[in-house]
Amino acid sequence: MDLHAWVDAYLDYLRIERALSRNTVESYSRDLGKLLALAEEQGAKTPKDIDTPLVSVYLVELGKQGLGARSAARHLSAVRGFCRFLVREKAISTDPCVLIDRPRTRRKLPIWLDEQEVDRLLDAPDESTPRGIRDRAMLRLMYAAGLRVSELVGLRLGAVDFRAGIVKVTGKGGKSRLVPVGEVALDAIQTYLEMGRAHHATEKDTVLFVSPRGGALTRQGFWKLVVRYARGVGIMKPISPHKLRHSFATHLLRHGADLRAVQAMLGHADIGTTEIYTHVADDHVRRVYRETHPRAR
């Protein structure tokens, strides 16, 4: 097979065996398309023509196009995955990316809400309306369990076990996890099921949270309502549903949660992804040390 056929096979692998989302597969396809374009210019036609010098030239060309280190790292990640696939399929014997260093990126610290801001946001919806009842339940569950917005809007009826106090979440790659949920969020969900959901749901609806027109809310629709509620209670910092997830992780660590436990609840495959929240919590740790250690001052 030529390189184009191998890329197609790799994308099928990501789509079928890895169960990655359509957006993720499309992103890999675009990134690898740039690699194929360069390979054609260099006369590379088969997997064995993809060597370390070619990958190095590829990264240099990305830099010439004005891509920053973060974008270049994402492109390199796509190439690394493709090359590992080629090794696995015995199309090549050695991985040409082994000697390629990852472009250095400066990790941005996540924006998060303090606990008072979260309280104001979660109390913002009007519980006198079916929509407000739903929105309060969604906001409280998202913060209680640290869900991604796609996980929240995709929850099915029966995902919440009220007796055990857990929610079953299907995350990236179709991986499931169980996340504990506190009584405040459980009570809000119960109220929604008893007083709010029936106003919008039809017999065909299997999602937990239903839009006014039936069916699941979109991620964009939930993002808009989060922004509206935040502005309504005077929260003017950049806000999105993911900021509640950041707040969930940060608040847990500030109150002494174990990093591995937070990783499991967030559904991170790599603990390095979770570790960024420890930097956010550092100021709290230093303050506690100064206030409590007998020889801190």
N, C-alpha and C positions, 0 to 999 in steps of 0.2 A: 504494500500500500504506500501511496505517497503521503506527504506531510498533511495535506488537506484531509485525507481520509482518516489519518490518525487523530487529528484534532476533532473531527466529527465523532469518532469512537470515544474519545475522552469526554466530550460533552454528553454523550449518551450515558456514559458511566456515572458522571456527576448527577444527571437527571434521574436515572433509574436506580442504580445501586446506592448512591449516596443520598438520594432523595432531596437534593438541594432545590431551593426555590427557583422559579422561572427567572426572577430578576438576577439572582446570583449566577445562574448558568449563562444568561445573556451578557453579564459583565465579564465572565471568563472568556466568552466567545469574542467579545470586542478586543480584549487584551491580547488574546492569542492571535487574532487577526492581524494585529500590528507585527507580531513575531513572524507570521507567515509572509507578510509583505517584505520584511527585511530579508528573510531567508531566500525569497525569490531573487531579490537584488544581488544577493551574495552567491547565487547559484546553488543553494542548498535545496535538495529535492526529497531526501529520505531522512528518517530519524537519525541515522548515523552521521548526518551532516550537521546536526545540532550539537555543537561543541562549546567548550567554555569561552573561547574567543568570540564566537558568534553571540552568545548571551551577553558578554561584556559590551560588545558593539551595540547591541540592542538597548542596554541601559544608557549608554552614552547618547544614542539617538533620542531617547526619551528626554534626556536633559536638554538637548538642543531644541526640542519642541516646547521647552518651557515648563515641563512637568516638575513639580516639587518632589521632595524626598518621600512624602507620604504616598503620593500617587505612583511614584516609581516603585516603591515597596509593594504596593498592591499588584502592579504588573508583574513584578518578579515572583510574587506568590503564585500567580497564575501559571507562570512558566515552570516554577519548581514543581507544582502539582502535576503538570503535564509530563515533565521529565520523569518524575517518580512513576507515573503511569506507564511510560515507555519502558522503564526498567522492569516493572512488574510483568509487563506483557512480553519481555525478552526481545523487544525491538531494538534496544541498545543494552550494552553490558555495564556501562558505568554512568552515573548521574553527572552531567556537565555543570550542574548548579552547585555542586558540593563546595567548590572553591570560590564561589561568588558571595561576597559579603552583602548583607542586607543594607540598603541605604539608611543612614542614620536619620531617625525622625525624632522630633521633640513631641512627646506625648502631651496632649492637652488635658489638663485636669477637668473633670466633668463639672458642669454647672448643676447645683443642687439647691433645694429649698431647705431653709432651717425648719425646725419642728413647729414653730409658731405659724410660719407661712403655710406649711402642710395642713395644719389644723384649720386655717381660714379657707383654704382651697376645698378641703373635704366637706366643710359645712356650707359651702356656697350654693349648691343646688336647692331649689324650692321643693320641699317634700309634699307640698299640697297638690302637685301635678304628677301624672304618671311618668312624664319625661324626667322630672326632677328626681323622682324616686329611683328611676333607672340610673340616672347620671351619678347620684350619690353612691349607689351600690357599686357602680363601675369604678369610680375614683377610689373608694375605700378598699376595694379588692385589689386594684392595681398597686396601691401603696402597701397594703398588707402583705402581698405575696411577691412584690418586685417583678411583676409580669412585663414582658414586651407588649406593645400595643397589638401586634398581630396575634399574640397568644390570648390576649383579653377578648378581642372582638370575635375570635374563633372558638371560644369556649362553648361546649355543648351542654345541653341539659343533662344533669347527672354528674357533671364534672366536679361539683362541690359535694364533699361528704360532710354533712353537718355534724354527725355524731363523732367522727374522728377529728374534725376540724382541719381538713386538708382539701386542697384542690389539685386535681390531676391536670397537668399542663402538657400540651404537645408543642415542643419547641423546634429549634432549627434542626433540619435534617430528619424531621419526623420523630425525634427522640422525646420520650415521655419522662416526666419527673413528678414527684409529689412534693407539694410545698405547703407548710402549715399556714393556717389562716386564723387570725384572732377573732374574738367574739364580736367586736365592733363591726368588722366587715361581714361576718356571718349574719348578724342581725339585720344589716342593711340589705343583704341579698335575700334573706327570708321575707323581709317587708316587700321587696320588689316582686318576688314570686307570688305573694299573696295579693298585692294591691296595684302593681304596675304592669307586669308583663302581659296580662290578658287583654289590655287595651290596644296592643299593637300586634300581638302574635296571632298566627293562623295555625291550623292543624298541621300544616306542612313545615312549620318552623321548628328546627331542632337546635338552633343556637340558643344560648342562655340569654344574651342581651339582644333585644330586637329593636330595629329602627321603626319609626312611625309608619313607614310604608311596608313593613314586614321584612324579614331577612336580617342578616347581620349588618351592623354598622360597618362603614369603611374605616380604614386607618385614618384617612384624611378627615372624615367626619368627626371622629373622636378627637383628633388633634385640634380641630376648630373649637369644639366645646370646651376643651381644657384651657385654651387661650382665652376664651370668652369669660369663663368663670374666674380665671386668675386675674384678669384685668378688672373684673367686677369687684374683687376684694382688695384691689390696690397692689397686686404683685406685678411689678413692671419689668423685672429681669427677664431675659430670654426664657421662654417656657415651651414645653412640649410634653407629650406623654412620657417620653424617655427620661425627662428630668425627675419624674416621680420614681422611676426605677433607680436612678442615681441616688435619690434621697433615701430610698429604702436601704440600699447597701451602706451608704455613709452613716446613717443613723444607727444601724445595727452594729457597725464596727466601733462607733463612738461609745456605744453602751457595752462594749466588751465581747461582742460576738466573735466566734472562731472564724478565721478566714476561710477554712475549708467548708464550713457549714454555709457561709454566705455564697461561696462558689457553687455549691450544690443547689441552693435555692434559686440562684440566678440562672442556672443551667449553662455555666461557662465550661467549655471543654478544657481550656487552659487556665490554670490558676493565675498566670501572668496577667490575664485580662482583668481578673478580680483585684489584683494587687494595687491597681491604680487608685482604688478607693482608700487604701491605707495612707496615701499621701494627703488626701483630703482630710482624713481624720487626725493627721499628725498634730495640727494646731491644738486640737482638743486634748490629746495625750500630753503635750507639753504644758498646757495650762493646768491639767490635773496634777502633774508632777510638781509644778511650782507651788500649787496650793496645798498639797498634802505631804510632800516629803519634808522631814524635819530639817534637813540641811540643804534644801534647794536654794535658799537665799542667804 
